[in-house]
């Protein structure tokens, strides 16, 4: 391959259209931990349904869907953490960074596990985040 051909291939890759995913392309200001909570509830309930069934096809679907939902929890928590909460919030609630870190890690643990207790731990952490979120919204 010639240098010119290599440069054209590189230019094609760099300028190719890409899909970018974001909470809101306008920084719309609409944030709510309920998005993460609903997905976490799915993670928790799917794990329970998995254990209640002996249908292997159903159980495989449970694993797949639960992993998708857990990934969505991570996404919604990350958006809330990075886009909604600001330095004054962290000053008032210094546990925020650790709380979000633990919640996002727990979402990963729930993604890897079929234990409903992992889903419940995730719900508990999201409840703590939600409590702080609503306190900051009222202020």
Backbone bond lengths (Angstrom), bond angles and torsions (degrees), N, CA, C in turn:
res aa  C-N    CA-C-N  psi(-1)  N-CA   C-N-CA  omega(-1)  CA-C   N-CA-C  phi
1 X - - - 1.449 - - 1.524 107.95 -
2 X 1.303 113.68 137.60 1.461 118.78 179.19 1.523 109.89 -79.04
3 X 1.303 115.14 163.42 1.459 120.71 177.87 1.530 109.93 -61.37
4 X 1.326 116.15 -41.83 1.473 119.87 -179.58 1.530 110.43 -62.66
5 X 1.318 116.92 -42.76 1.466 120.21 179.44 1.522 110.43 -64.47
6 X 1.322 116.27 -39.99 1.464 120.29 178.17 1.523 111.57 -63.76
7 X 1.327 116.23 -41.00 1.465 120.10 178.15 1.529 111.35 -65.93
8 X 1.333 116.57 -38.28 1.466 119.24 178.01 1.524 110.98 -65.22
9 X 1.327 117.09 -40.20 1.467 119.96 177.73 1.531 110.39 -63.52
10 X 1.324 116.28 -42.68 1.462 120.49 178.64 1.525 110.35 -63.18
11 X 1.327 117.87 -43.38 1.452 122.16 178.77 1.527 110.85 -62.41
12 X 1.326 117.19 -40.72 1.471 121.01 177.29 1.520 110.78 -60.22
13 X 1.334 117.23 -43.13 1.468 120.42 -179.03 1.523 111.50 -68.14
14 X 1.316 116.95 -39.80 1.467 121.03 -177.56 1.524 110.80 -70.43
15 X 1.327 117.34 -38.53 1.459 120.16 -175.32 1.530 113.30 -92.79
16 X 1.318 118.10 0.21 1.468 120.93 179.82 1.523 110.12 -65.11
17 X 1.348 116.70 142.62 1.473 118.66 177.68 1.523 110.76 -61.75
18 X 1.319 115.26 143.22 1.459 121.00 179.68 1.521 108.91 -128.55
19 X 1.311 114.99 149.35 1.456 120.56 173.84 1.512 107.58 -92.53
20 X 1.320 115.80 128.49 1.457 121.46 179.21 1.521 107.18 -118.66
21 X 1.318 116.29 133.25 1.461 120.75 -179.37 1.526 109.46 -108.75
22 X 1.303 115.69 133.88 1.458 121.01 177.74 1.519 108.61 -147.39
23 X 1.320 115.99 159.82 1.465 119.45 176.06 1.522 109.10 -59.36
24 X 1.305 116.06 -48.56 1.458 120.63 -177.74 1.520 107.92 -157.38
25 X 1.304 116.12 124.22 1.459 120.04 -179.16 1.521 113.23 -70.25
26 X 1.339 116.94 -9.47 1.454 120.95 -178.30 1.520 113.59 -107.30
27 X 1.333 117.66 5.48 1.458 120.44 -172.00 1.525 107.84 50.32
28 X 1.317 115.41 57.30 1.465 122.86 -169.33 1.520 114.19 -65.44
29 X 1.313 117.63 -20.29 1.449 120.11 179.02 1.518 114.10 82.85
30 X 1.322 117.17 8.67 1.461 120.93 178.52 1.522 107.69 -95.31
31 X 1.318 115.53 104.85 1.461 121.69 -178.92 1.521 108.30 -130.95
32 X 1.326 115.50 143.82 1.455 119.92 179.22 1.530 107.47 -163.71
33 X 1.323 117.60 126.37 1.465 119.52 178.22 1.528 112.94 -66.02
34 X 1.334 117.15 -7.95 1.467 119.88 178.18 1.520 111.39 -60.54
35 X 1.325 117.94 -31.19 1.463 120.15 178.16 1.531 110.22 -60.22
36 X 1.300 117.00 -45.51 1.472 120.97 178.79 1.529 110.40 -69.65
37 X 1.332 116.60 -39.89 1.472 120.20 -178.02 1.526 111.45 -62.85
38 X 1.320 117.52 -44.16 1.463 120.76 -179.56 1.524 110.63 -61.07
39 X 1.316 116.91 -43.92 1.473 119.80 178.18 1.527 110.27 -65.32
40 X 1.332 117.20 -39.09 1.470 120.64 178.84 1.529 110.99 -66.62
41 X 1.327 117.03 -35.40 1.461 119.22 175.45 1.522 110.46 -61.88
42 X 1.333 116.41 -39.13 1.463 120.40 176.32 1.522 110.71 -62.17
43 X 1.323 116.75 -44.43 1.462 121.10 178.81 1.533 109.95 -56.54
44 X 1.314 115.85 -47.04 1.463 121.77 -178.29 1.533 111.16 -64.44
45 X 1.323 117.05 -48.86 1.466 121.19 -176.65 1.528 112.05 -68.66
46 X 1.323 117.00 -37.63 1.466 120.20 178.86 1.521 110.43 -63.51
47 X 1.329 116.69 -40.18 1.472 119.32 178.29 1.531 110.44 -61.72
48 X 1.322 117.28 -38.43 1.468 120.39 178.06 1.529 110.44 -67.21
49 X 1.323 117.84 -43.35 1.463 121.33 179.41 1.528 111.01 -63.93
50 X 1.317 116.26 -35.57 1.468 121.46 177.80 1.533 109.68 -57.06
51 X 1.315 115.92 -47.95 1.465 120.12 -177.54 1.526 112.91 -72.53
52 X 1.320 117.30 -21.15 1.464 120.97 -179.31 1.531 112.74 -85.15
53 X 1.301 117.00 -6.00 1.466 120.45 -175.89 1.522 111.63 -114.76
54 X 1.318 115.29 150.16 1.468 119.96 172.42 1.525 110.85 -114.43
55 X 1.331 116.64 8.82 1.461 123.07 177.46 1.525 108.26 -82.82
56 X 1.320 116.83 110.65 1.471 120.58 -174.76 1.528 112.83 -64.86
57 X 1.322 117.88 -34.91 1.464 119.84 177.94 1.536 109.55 -65.37
58 X 1.322 116.37 -45.11 1.461 120.74 177.23 1.521 110.45 -60.56
59 X 1.307 116.89 -43.07 1.464 120.41 -178.65 1.524 111.39 -64.63
60 X 1.338 117.25 -37.59 1.465 119.84 177.21 1.526 110.63 -64.61
61 X 1.340 116.27 -40.08 1.463 119.84 176.39 1.523 110.60 -63.35
62 X 1.327 116.72 -38.54 1.464 120.62 177.54 1.519 110.97 -57.57
63 X 1.323 115.73 -46.89 1.463 120.01 -178.81 1.524 110.10 -60.75
64 X 1.309 116.52 -48.02 1.464 121.14 -177.73 1.526 111.53 -61.18
65 X 1.331 116.69 -49.82 1.462 120.87 -176.81 1.526 110.85 -67.60
66 X 1.340 117.15 -40.11 1.467 120.33 178.85 1.523 110.57 -61.26
67 X 1.319 117.69 -40.14 1.461 120.63 179.06 1.525 110.98 -64.97
68 X 1.326 117.43 -39.83 1.468 120.28 176.27 1.524 111.02 -62.10
69 X 1.320 116.49 -45.55 1.467 120.94 -178.80 1.525 110.70 -63.88
70 X 1.315 117.56 -41.21 1.466 121.01 179.29 1.531 110.77 -63.64
71 X 1.308 116.50 -37.12 1.465 120.08 177.46 1.532 109.98 -66.09
72 X 1.325 116.84 -37.60 1.460 120.31 176.26 1.527 111.46 -65.35
73 X 1.328 117.01 -36.77 1.470 119.61 175.61 1.522 109.08 -58.87
74 X 1.327 116.79 -47.34 1.456 120.57 -179.93 1.533 110.48 -58.26
75 X 1.317 116.09 -42.73 1.461 120.27 179.93 1.530 110.98 -62.78
76 X 1.327 116.95 -50.90 1.464 120.13 -176.89 1.529 111.63 -63.40
77 X 1.319 116.56 -38.88 1.469 118.92 177.12 1.517 111.08 -66.10
78 X 1.310 117.04 -41.37 1.471 120.33 -179.99 1.524 111.13 -62.88
79 X 1.320 117.45 -42.09 1.468 120.76 178.52 1.519 109.93 -63.26
80 X 1.316 116.45 -45.80 1.463 120.02 179.99 1.526 110.90 -61.25
81 X 1.322 116.13 -43.80 1.456 121.60 -177.85 1.527 111.44 -65.24
82 X 1.319 115.87 -46.25 1.464 118.44 -172.30 1.516 113.94 -87.98
83 X 1.335 117.64 -27.30 1.467 119.31 -174.94 1.527 113.42 -102.79
84 X 1.313 118.38 -33.18 1.467 119.36 -177.39 1.531 112.06 -89.49
85 X 1.321 116.93 -54.08 1.464 120.22 -173.59 1.521 110.93 -73.20
86 X 1.304 114.81 133.53 1.463 122.94 -176.81 1.529 109.49 -117.54
87 X 1.356 117.67 168.91 1.471 120.11 -179.59 1.529 115.18 -50.74
88 X 1.337 120.29 -39.70 1.467 118.10 178.32 1.542 112.83 -61.87
89 X 1.338 116.61 -32.31 1.464 119.64 177.21 1.523 110.57 -65.64
90 X 1.335 115.35 -40.89 1.470 120.07 -179.11 1.526 109.88 -68.93
91 X 1.316 116.89 -34.05 1.466 119.52 176.20 1.525 110.53 -63.57
92 X 1.327 115.98 -41.82 1.460 120.29 -178.97 1.532 112.03 -76.01
93 X 1.321 116.56 -33.67 1.464 122.25 -178.87 1.536 108.23 -126.43
94 X 1.328 117.49 78.81 1.465 120.33 -173.98 1.533 114.34 -63.37
95 X 1.312 117.66 -13.70 1.462 120.94 179.37 1.542 112.33 -81.90
96 X 1.334 118.14 -2.83 1.462 120.89 -174.12 1.526 113.93 -57.00
97 X 1.327 117.08 -49.44 1.466 118.90 -177.27 1.521 110.95 -60.99
98 X 1.316 116.95 -45.79 1.458 119.87 179.40 1.527 111.12 -65.24
99 X 1.307 116.95 -39.41 1.466 121.41 179.85 1.525 110.85 -62.73
100 X 1.315 117.02 -47.36 1.466 119.70 177.91 1.523 111.17 -64.94
101 X 1.316 117.26 -41.20 1.468 120.24 179.01 1.517 109.85 -59.20
102 X 1.339 117.05 -46.65 1.467 120.87 179.80 1.529 111.51 -65.23
103 X 1.328 117.28 -39.09 1.464 120.11 -179.47 1.530 111.25 -66.80
104 X 1.324 116.87 -43.64 1.463 119.74 179.62 1.528 110.10 -67.15
105 X 1.326 117.30 -39.40 1.480 120.41 175.01 1.527 110.34 -62.67
106 X 1.346 116.89 -40.75 1.457 120.52 179.52 1.525 111.18 -65.52
107 X 1.325 117.49 -35.83 1.466 120.45 174.92 1.524 109.99 -60.65
108 X 1.323 116.66 -39.95 1.467 120.30 175.73 1.517 111.88 -65.06
109 X 1.335 116.54 -40.12 1.470 119.92 177.63 1.527 110.67 -64.64
110 X 1.332 116.52 -41.84 1.467 120.24 179.24 1.525 110.88 -67.37
111 X 1.309 116.48 -30.45 1.464 120.65 177.33 1.527 110.67 -64.89
112 X 1.325 116.34 -37.01 1.468 121.46 -176.80 1.516 113.32 -85.47
113 X 1.315 117.82 -11.69 1.461 122.12 -170.05 1.524 111.28 -117.36
114 X 1.310 116.22 151.36 1.463 120.67 171.79 1.524 110.21 -107.55
115 X 1.311 117.19 18.29 1.461 121.91 178.69 1.527 108.99 -87.00
116 X 1.342 117.97 117.98 1.467 119.61 178.93 1.535 112.87 -56.97
117 X 1.311 118.13 -25.81 1.469 120.78 179.42 1.531 110.83 -62.59
118 X 1.326 117.67 -32.68 1.463 119.92 177.11 1.526 110.62 -67.28
119 X 1.317 116.68 -37.65 1.460 120.19 175.21 1.516 111.75 -65.94
120 X 1.328 116.99 -37.71 1.460 120.49 178.98 1.522 111.08 -67.22
121 X 1.332 117.30 -40.02 1.472 120.10 176.45 1.521 110.26 -59.67
122 X 1.324 116.10 -40.17 1.459 121.01 178.56 1.529 110.58 -63.54
123 X 1.322 116.61 -45.15 1.464 120.25 177.69 1.529 111.56 -60.31
124 X 1.320 116.96 -39.55 1.467 120.65 179.57 1.529 111.36 -63.66
125 X 1.324 116.81 -41.49 1.472 120.13 178.96 1.529 110.82 -67.40
126 X 1.320 116.59 -39.80 1.462 119.73 178.36 1.528 110.15 -65.09
127 X 1.316 117.38 -35.38 1.475 120.58 176.79 1.530 110.48 -62.00
128 X 1.335 117.48 -39.38 1.476 120.34 176.70 1.524 110.60 -63.79
129 X 1.322 116.18 -43.72 1.464 120.70 178.88 1.523 109.80 -63.02
130 X 1.313 116.17 -43.77 1.461 120.91 -179.50 1.528 111.21 -60.55
131 X 1.321 116.42 -41.61 1.458 120.66 179.35 1.533 110.64 -59.01
132 X 1.312 116.27 -46.42 1.468 120.58 179.02 1.524 110.14 -66.44
133 X 1.323 116.47 -43.96 1.467 120.88 -179.75 1.522 110.38 -53.79
134 X 1.342 117.17 -50.65 1.455 119.55 -175.87 1.523 111.88 -68.85
135 X 1.316 117.68 -29.44 1.469 119.34 174.15 1.519 110.68 -65.45
136 X 1.333 116.88 -39.29 1.461 119.72 -179.93 1.533 111.26 -72.02
137 X 1.310 118.05 -32.05 1.465 121.15 178.75 1.530 111.43 -66.87
138 X 1.317 116.55 -33.72 1.465 120.41 -179.31 1.528 111.37 -76.86
139 X 1.329 116.00 -23.83 1.459 119.75 -179.09 1.478 110.15 -80.52
